[in-house]
Amino acid sequence: MEPTCPYRRDNGLMPVDPCMDYLALRDAAPIRRDDDLGVWIVTGFDQVRKLLRNSALSSAWTENGRTRLHDQQEGTDGALRTADIVRRWFMFNDAPRHERLRGLIAPLFSTARLAGLQPFVEESVDQLLHGVTEQIDVMADLAVPLASRVVCRLIGLPREVAPRIAAWASDIDALLVADYLPEVVKRGTRALEEIEQAVAAVRTGAGVPEGSALEVLSHAYGTNLIEEQDIAATASLLIFAGFDTTSTFIGKAVRALMHTEQWSAATPERITSLVEELLRFDTSVQQVARIALHPVEIEGHRIERGELVLMMLGVANRDTGTFADSDVLDPGRQTGRHLAFGYGAHYCLGAGLARMEVGAALNGLVKRWSHAELAAPPVLRPHNGVAVLEHLRLSVRN
């Protein structure tokens, strides 16, 4: 039975659940093999959690996790996926390398460090919203510049780099999804090269900012804990993950509030639970991939060695067997079980920072304007298999 949307509108601005495109997968079995792509699709909440904890499934799918779309391209037999710098990302590595690199960066996301960063985040929100009167584009005016500034501050890149980050992240995102297309590889490779150049300029310039990721990584290289290539690689990971997921989350959070007519729910006393429900309701990262190192038996299915497995986090977070009224955005829902940041050893390192940024953004919007409505339909830009929320224009007033 096709899922129905409890928030269907007649005004033409947002007529259906914005998540409906991937929720259609909920109609199928929670674990199934897609013979067209040659991959496994997992949509059930319990099944996704179980497989994300299974050590037989590797995060290093960028080595050779191939689909039929890759095999159909000439000259790609046996070729490695994405790019060397991406394959160095610790999110695409297993233990012990994953643990070692993640451990180096983890202190930057500690509770104390995030508390120190919060005034900068809140000040940035105030600066971006200052002077806005009757209309705002949530993406262009707030989400994109906010996430860009925070990423630059975290990594230690100069502020003038911030306007370039959105284009870099978009092209890297496409590379992760559609690296079987030559133009995607070209653009993604160029973005990664430009990030390397920006990192090199800081390291050879006036000095690496104290307390930044580049300082941590440079020290680790100087003490032979990592290779020099890992500096730019980890910086590019932080740019991609820190910008893309957070800016998308801010946009989706506001879109969900508009969609469900719950702008007034974003009060300071409810913001923490609301953010968790927004994460569940319209998950920023829709899927994560794993590749089987050994055969995996689960619920009567056998995933063979070398097969690619796609865990659909967004669908799992709308699992009707796990969440009552799963298609309803309930600001009072008490749950910390969602999978928006993954699960297990690869749980998102920047989850706390993302929560802080969206909380600051929502607080900044709602404390200024008690009323908001869509000024135009949200604009999604297709980008080589990735749908980018490009514009979200609101009319605001008190």
Backbone torsions as a table, in degrees:
resi	resn	phi	psi	omega
1	MET	NA	129.8	-177.6
2	GLU	-65.8	132.6	179.2
3	PRO	-63.2	142.4	179.9
4	THR	-107.8	153.2	-176.9
5	CYS	-102.7	122.4	-179.7
6	PRO	-75.6	-2.1	-175.8
7	TYR	-118.0	31.6	-178.0
8	ARG	-63.7	133.5	-177.1
9	ARG	-114.3	156.1	179.6
10	ASP	-109.7	-0.2	-175.4
11	ASN	-86.9	-2.2	176.0
12	GLY	82.4	-6.9	-178.4
13	LEU	-80.4	-38.8	178.4
14	MET	-151.3	81.1	-167.7
15	PRO	-76.1	-21.9	-177.1
16	VAL	-137.7	168.6	175.3
17	ASP	-55.1	123.0	-179.4
18	PRO	-63.2	-14.3	178.8
19	CYS	-91.8	1.3	-170.1
20	MET	-61.6	-26.1	-177.3
21	ASP	-61.5	-41.6	-179.1
22	TYR	-94.7	-17.5	179.2
23	LEU	-68.5	-18.6	176.2
24	ALA	-59.3	-25.2	178.2
25	LEU	-64.7	-17.7	-178.2
26	ARG	-67.5	-20.2	-178.6
27	ASP	-71.1	-23.2	-177.5
28	ALA	-87.4	176.8	178.3
29	ALA	-62.7	150.6	-177.7
30	PRO	-65.2	-20.0	172.9
31	ILE	-134.5	123.6	178.8
32	ARG	-153.0	157.3	177.2
33	ARG	-100.3	127.5	176.6
34	ASP	-90.6	104.7	-175.6
35	ASP	-72.0	-22.8	178.4
36	ASP	-67.9	-42.8	179.0
37	LEU	-91.4	-21.5	-177.2
38	GLY	76.0	34.1	-179.6
39	VAL	-133.9	165.5	174.7
40	TRP	-95.5	138.8	177.6
41	ILE	-115.3	124.9	-179.5
42	VAL	-121.3	122.1	-175.7
43	THR	-120.5	-17.4	-178.6
44	GLY	-73.6	139.7	-177.3
45	PHE	-59.3	-52.4	-177.9
46	ASP	-64.7	-38.5	-178.6
47	GLN	-68.1	-40.2	177.7
48	VAL	-63.6	-46.6	179.4
49	ARG	-59.0	-42.8	-177.7
50	LYS	-64.5	-43.9	-177.0
51	LEU	-73.2	-30.6	177.6
52	LEU	-67.4	-19.6	177.6
53	ARG	-97.5	0.0	-175.3
54	ASN	-85.8	115.9	-176.6
55	SER	-68.8	-12.9	177.0
56	ALA	-76.4	-12.3	176.7
57	LEU	-102.4	120.8	-174.0
58	SER	-95.7	145.6	174.6
59	SER	-80.5	-10.3	-176.0
60	ALA	-83.1	47.5	-179.9
61	TRP	-69.6	-18.1	179.9
62	THR	-68.7	-12.5	176.5
63	GLU	-71.0	-53.0	-176.5
64	ASN	-156.2	26.8	177.2
65	GLY	-77.5	96.5	-170.2
66	ARG	-109.0	151.7	172.9
67	THR	-113.9	176.1	178.5
68	ARG	-66.3	-25.4	177.4
69	LEU	-64.8	-33.8	176.9
70	HIS	-73.6	-41.5	-177.2
71	ASP	-67.7	-21.0	-179.7
72	GLN	-79.6	-12.7	-179.7
73	GLN	-86.2	134.4	-179.1
74	GLU	-67.6	141.1	174.8
75	GLY	77.1	13.0	-178.3
76	THR	-106.9	2.7	-178.8
77	ASP	-59.4	123.2	177.9
78	GLY	76.4	-0.7	-178.4
79	ALA	-72.5	144.9	177.4
80	LEU	-73.7	152.5	-179.4
81	ARG	-79.1	160.9	173.1
82	THR	52.3	-120.0	-175.9
83	ALA	-145.8	159.4	-177.1
84	ASP	-57.9	-43.0	-177.4
85	ILE	-63.5	-34.2	178.3
86	VAL	-72.2	-37.5	179.0
87	ARG	-66.5	-14.8	175.4
88	ARG	-84.9	-13.5	179.3
89	TRP	-56.8	134.5	-177.5
90	PHE	-67.4	-21.9	176.6
91	MET	-68.2	-19.0	177.7
92	PHE	-107.5	25.5	176.5
93	ASN	-128.1	154.5	176.1
94	ASP	-101.6	174.7	175.9
95	ALA	-62.7	146.4	5.0
96	PRO	-90.3	-12.8	-177.3
97	ARG	-60.8	-41.9	179.6
98	HIS	-58.3	-47.4	-178.1
99	GLU	-64.2	-38.3	-177.0
100	ARG	-67.9	-49.1	-178.4
101	LEU	-70.3	-42.4	178.1
102	ARG	-61.2	-39.8	-179.9
103	GLY	-63.3	-31.4	178.1
104	LEU	-66.5	-38.5	-174.2
105	ILE	-89.3	-24.5	-173.4
106	ALA	-51.6	-39.9	-179.6
107	PRO	-58.9	-23.7	178.1
108	LEU	-67.5	-17.7	-178.2
109	PHE	-112.6	17.4	178.8
110	SER	-67.4	163.4	179.7
111	THR	-57.9	-41.9	-178.8
112	ALA	-66.3	-42.2	179.8
113	ARG	-67.0	-38.6	178.3
114	LEU	-66.0	-37.3	177.1
115	ALA	-62.5	-37.2	177.5
116	GLY	-69.9	-27.5	-179.5
117	LEU	-84.7	-20.9	-173.9
118	GLN	-57.9	-43.0	177.9
119	PRO	-58.9	-37.1	177.4
120	PHE	-64.6	-42.1	179.3
121	VAL	-62.5	-47.9	-178.1
122	GLU	-66.7	-38.0	176.7
123	GLU	-64.9	-38.9	178.6
124	SER	-63.6	-40.9	177.0
125	VAL	-60.7	-45.9	179.7
126	ASP	-60.6	-42.6	179.8
127	GLN	-64.0	-42.3	-177.5
128	LEU	-69.6	-31.4	-178.3
129	LEU	-90.8	-11.9	-179.5
130	HIS	-63.0	130.9	178.0
131	GLY	89.7	-11.5	176.6
132	VAL	-72.9	134.4	-176.8
133	THR	-117.4	-76.5	-170.2
134	GLU	-102.5	-20.8	-176.5
135	GLN	-146.5	143.5	178.6
136	ILE	-140.2	141.0	169.7
137	ASP	-96.8	105.7	-172.9
138	VAL	-57.3	-36.9	-178.8
139	MET	-74.6	-57.3	-174.0
140	ALA	-70.7	-34.2	-174.4
141	ASP	-92.6	-20.4	-174.3
142	LEU	-132.1	-63.6	-170.4
143	ALA	-60.7	-49.5	-176.2
144	VAL	-67.2	-52.0	179.7
145	PRO	-66.8	-33.7	178.7
146	LEU	-63.8	-53.2	-179.3
147	ALA	-60.5	-37.3	179.9
148	SER	-65.0	-44.8	-179.2
149	ARG	-64.3	-42.0	-178.4
150	VAL	-65.5	-41.2	179.2
151	VAL	-62.7	-44.2	178.7
152	CYS	-60.9	-42.7	179.8
153	ARG	-63.0	-43.7	-178.4
154	LEU	-64.6	-45.0	-175.0
155	ILE	-78.3	-36.2	-175.8
156	GLY	104.6	23.4	176.6
157	LEU	-90.0	149.0	178.9
158	PRO	-65.1	152.0	-175.1
159	ARG	-61.2	-28.3	-178.8
160	GLU	-67.9	-12.4	175.9
161	VAL	-76.7	-24.8	-172.2
162	ALA	-51.2	-44.4	-178.6
163	PRO	-63.5	-14.1	-178.3
164	ARG	-90.0	-14.6	-169.6
165	ILE	-67.5	-39.1	-177.7
166	ALA	-59.2	-44.1	179.7
167	ALA	-66.9	-40.8	177.2
168	TRP	-59.1	-49.8	-176.4
169	ALA	-62.7	-40.1	-179.6
170	SER	-62.6	-42.6	-178.8
171	ASP	-72.9	-32.7	175.7
172	ILE	-70.4	-39.1	177.2
173	ASP	-57.2	-46.4	178.9
174	ALA	-63.1	-37.3	179.4
175	LEU	-61.7	-37.8	-179.6
176	LEU	-70.9	-24.3	-176.0
177	VAL	-98.1	-41.2	-168.8
178	ALA	-132.1	49.3	-178.9
179	ASP	-76.0	7.3	172.7
180	TYR	-85.7	-4.6	179.0
181	LEU	-101.6	123.1	-176.4
182	PRO	-55.9	-39.9	-178.8
183	GLU	-66.4	-35.5	177.7
184	VAL	-65.0	-43.7	178.5
185	VAL	-61.6	-41.1	-179.4
186	LYS	-62.4	-48.7	-177.6
187	ARG	-69.1	-41.6	179.4
188	GLY	-65.0	-40.5	178.4
189	THR	-63.9	-41.1	178.8
190	ARG	-63.1	-41.2	178.5
191	ALA	-60.8	-44.0	179.9
192	LEU	-65.5	-37.5	177.4
193	GLU	-65.0	-39.4	179.4
194	GLU	-67.6	-34.2	175.3
195	ILE	-65.9	-43.4	176.8
196	GLU	-57.3	-41.1	179.7
197	GLN	-65.5	-40.3	179.3
198	ALA	-65.6	-39.6	177.9
199	VAL	-65.8	-44.0	-179.8
200	ALA	-62.5	-37.2	-179.9
201	ALA	-63.1	-38.1	177.9
202	VAL	-69.1	-43.8	-175.2
203	ARG	-69.4	-26.8	-179.9
204	THR	-102.7	2.7	-176.5
205	GLY	-93.4	-141.9	-174.0
206	ALA	-68.3	-19.9	179.4
207	GLY	146.0	147.7	178.8
208	VAL	-79.1	129.8	-178.6
209	PRO	-57.7	136.6	-180.0
210	GLU	-64.6	136.0	178.5
211	GLY	80.5	2.1	-178.7
212	SER	-85.3	166.8	176.4
213	ALA	-62.0	-37.0	-179.9
214	LEU	-65.8	-33.4	175.9
215	GLU	-66.5	-44.6	179.4
216	VAL	-61.4	-45.7	-177.5
217	LEU	-69.3	-39.4	178.8
218	SER	-64.0	-39.7	177.4
219	HIS	-66.2	-40.6	179.0
220	ALA	-63.3	-38.2	176.8
221	TYR	-67.3	-41.5	-179.4
222	GLY	-64.7	-23.2	178.7
223	THR	-104.5	16.9	174.1
224	ASN	64.2	27.0	176.7
225	LEU	-84.9	-27.0	178.7
226	ILE	-137.9	167.2	174.0
227	GLU	-87.4	158.7	-176.4
228	GLU	-61.6	-34.5	179.3
229	GLN	-62.4	-23.1	-178.5
230	ASP	-71.3	-19.4	179.3
231	ILE	-66.4	-55.9	179.2
232	ALA	-66.8	-34.7	-179.8
233	ALA	-63.3	-47.0	-178.9
234	THR	-68.6	-35.7	176.0
235	ALA	-62.4	-41.6	179.5
236	SER	-67.2	-34.6	175.2
237	LEU	-63.2	-46.1	-179.7
238	LEU	-64.9	-35.2	176.1
239	ILE	-64.6	-50.1	-177.3
240	PHE	-64.9	-54.6	-175.1
241	ALA	-70.0	-41.3	-177.2
242	GLY	-69.5	-35.0	179.2
243	PHE	-85.9	-53.7	-168.5
244	ASP	-61.8	-51.0	-176.4
245	THR	-68.1	-38.1	-176.0
246	THR	-73.4	-46.7	179.6
247	SER	-63.3	-39.2	177.4
248	THR	-64.5	-41.3	-179.5
249	PHE	-62.8	-43.9	178.3
250	ILE	-59.1	-47.7	179.6
251	GLY	-62.4	-44.8	-179.8
252	LYS	-66.2	-35.9	179.7
253	ALA	-62.8	-46.9	179.3
254	VAL	-67.1	-40.3	178.4
255	ARG	-60.4	-40.6	179.6
256	ALA	-64.6	-40.3	178.0
257	LEU	-64.3	-39.0	176.8
258	MET	-66.5	-43.2	-175.8
259	HIS	-62.9	-35.7	-176.0
260	THR	-102.7	5.3	179.4
261	GLU	54.8	48.1	-177.8
262	GLN	-125.9	35.2	177.6
263	TRP	-53.3	-41.6	-175.9
264	SER	-69.7	-10.5	-179.5
265	ALA	-73.2	-17.6	-175.7
266	ALA	-83.6	62.0	177.7
267	THR	-92.0	153.4	-178.0
268	PRO	-54.6	-38.0	-177.5
269	GLU	-74.9	-16.4	-178.7
270	ARG	-111.7	2.1	-170.0
271	ILE	-64.2	-35.0	-177.2
272	THR	-64.7	-50.7	179.7
273	SER	-68.7	-33.6	179.5
274	LEU	-64.4	-43.0	179.0
275	VAL	-59.6	-42.2	179.0
276	GLU	-62.9	-40.1	179.7
277	GLU	-70.0	-36.3	176.7
278	LEU	-65.3	-37.9	176.3
279	LEU	-60.7	-42.6	179.5
280	ARG	-69.6	-42.9	-171.2
281	PHE	-66.5	-43.5	179.7
282	ASP	-139.7	85.2	-171.6
283	THR	-65.3	134.3	-177.1
284	SER	-66.3	-51.1	178.5
285	VAL	-95.4	110.3	-173.0
286	GLN	-75.1	-29.4	-175.7
287	GLN	-152.5	155.0	169.6
288	VAL	-130.1	152.5	-175.9
289	ALA	-112.4	150.7	172.7
290	ARG	-140.6	156.5	176.1
291	ILE	-125.9	137.4	-174.5
292	ALA	-76.1	122.5	174.0
293	LEU	-83.1	-28.0	179.0
294	HIS	-141.7	161.7	176.9
295	PRO	-59.4	141.1	-179.7
296	VAL	-123.9	125.7	176.7
297	GLU	-100.6	126.8	177.9
298	ILE	-151.7	120.8	175.4
299	GLU	49.1	46.1	176.7
300	GLY	83.3	1.5	178.0
301	HIS	-107.8	151.9	177.0
302	ARG	-124.5	112.1	175.8
303	ILE	-89.3	118.9	-174.5
304	GLU	-83.3	157.4	177.3
305	ARG	-55.3	133.0	178.4
306	GLY	90.1	-6.3	-179.5
307	GLU	-83.8	145.5	-179.0
308	LEU	-89.6	137.6	-178.8
309	VAL	-123.2	124.9	177.9
310	LEU	-105.3	117.3	177.3
311	MET	-94.8	115.7	-174.7
312	MET	-89.3	91.8	-174.5
313	LEU	-64.0	-41.0	-178.6
314	GLY	-63.1	-39.8	178.7
315	VAL	-70.0	-43.0	179.2
316	ALA	-59.8	-34.7	179.5
317	ASN	-73.6	-6.7	173.3
318	ARG	-113.6	20.0	-179.6
319	ASP	-62.3	119.8	-176.6
320	THR	-69.8	-20.9	178.5
321	GLY	-82.6	-12.7	-178.4
322	THR	-106.6	-38.5	-176.7
323	PHE	-117.6	119.2	176.4
324	ALA	-63.2	137.7	-178.0
325	ASP	48.1	55.8	-170.6
326	SER	-63.8	-22.7	179.2
327	ASP	-90.7	7.1	177.9
328	VAL	-102.2	130.6	173.0
329	LEU	-82.4	107.2	-175.9
330	ASP	-112.4	101.0	-177.8
331	PRO	-59.6	-21.2	179.7
332	GLY	-94.7	3.9	-178.3
333	ARG	-62.4	131.5	179.6
334	GLN	-102.7	94.1	177.6
335	THR	-152.8	136.1	172.8
336	GLY	-117.3	16.7	-171.2
337	ARG	-92.4	0.3	-175.2
338	HIS	-65.6	165.9	-175.2
339	LEU	-111.7	22.0	-176.0
340	ALA	-59.7	-30.0	179.4
341	PHE	-107.2	18.0	-179.3
342	GLY	83.0	-158.9	-175.2
343	TYR	-163.5	146.6	176.1
344	GLY	85.4	-152.7	-173.2
345	ALA	-62.1	-25.6	-178.1
346	HIS	-100.4	19.6	175.3
347	TYR	-53.6	137.5	-171.8
348	CYS	-55.0	122.4	-178.8
349	LEU	-66.5	-30.5	-177.1
350	GLY	-95.4	19.5	-176.8
351	ALA	-58.1	-43.6	-179.2
352	GLY	-64.2	-39.2	178.4
353	LEU	-66.8	-41.9	178.2
354	ALA	-61.6	-43.1	177.9
355	ARG	-60.7	-43.0	-179.2
356	MET	-62.7	-44.5	-176.7
357	GLU	-65.2	-45.6	-179.0
358	VAL	-69.3	-35.3	176.5
359	GLY	-61.8	-44.1	178.8
360	ALA	-65.3	-39.8	179.6
361	ALA	-64.5	-47.0	-179.8
362	LEU	-65.2	-43.1	177.8
363	ASN	-60.2	-42.5	-179.8
364	GLY	-62.7	-39.1	-179.9
365	LEU	-70.6	-51.1	-171.3
366	VAL	-72.2	-31.9	179.9
367	LYS	-71.5	-21.1	177.4
368	ARG	-88.1	-38.1	-173.9
369	TRP	-131.3	121.4	-179.3
370	SER	-81.1	-14.6	-179.9
371	HIS	-132.6	141.1	176.1
372	ALA	-150.0	146.7	175.5
373	GLU	-148.7	157.6	179.8
374	LEU	-64.8	129.9	175.7
375	ALA	-89.7	-18.8	179.7
376	ALA	-161.9	160.3	176.8
377	PRO	-60.7	143.6	175.1
378	PRO	-57.4	142.2	-177.9
379	VAL	-105.0	117.5	174.9
380	LEU	-104.2	130.8	179.7
381	ARG	-108.9	114.4	175.4
382	PRO	-65.6	132.8	-178.9
383	HIS	-139.8	86.7	177.0
384	ASN	51.1	53.0	176.3
385	GLY	90.8	-4.7	179.6
386	VAL	-113.8	127.1	176.8
387	ALA	-90.8	114.5	-177.3
388	VAL	-100.7	125.0	173.8
389	LEU	-75.2	104.2	-170.1
390	GLU	-94.7	-38.2	-178.9
391	HIS	-138.7	138.6	174.7
392	LEU	-142.0	91.4	-172.0
393	ARG	-93.9	126.2	-179.1
394	LEU	-118.4	144.2	164.6
395	SER	-94.6	128.6	-174.8
396	VAL	-126.0	149.7	177.6
397	ARG	-163.2	165.2	176.9
398	ASN	-98.8	NA	NA
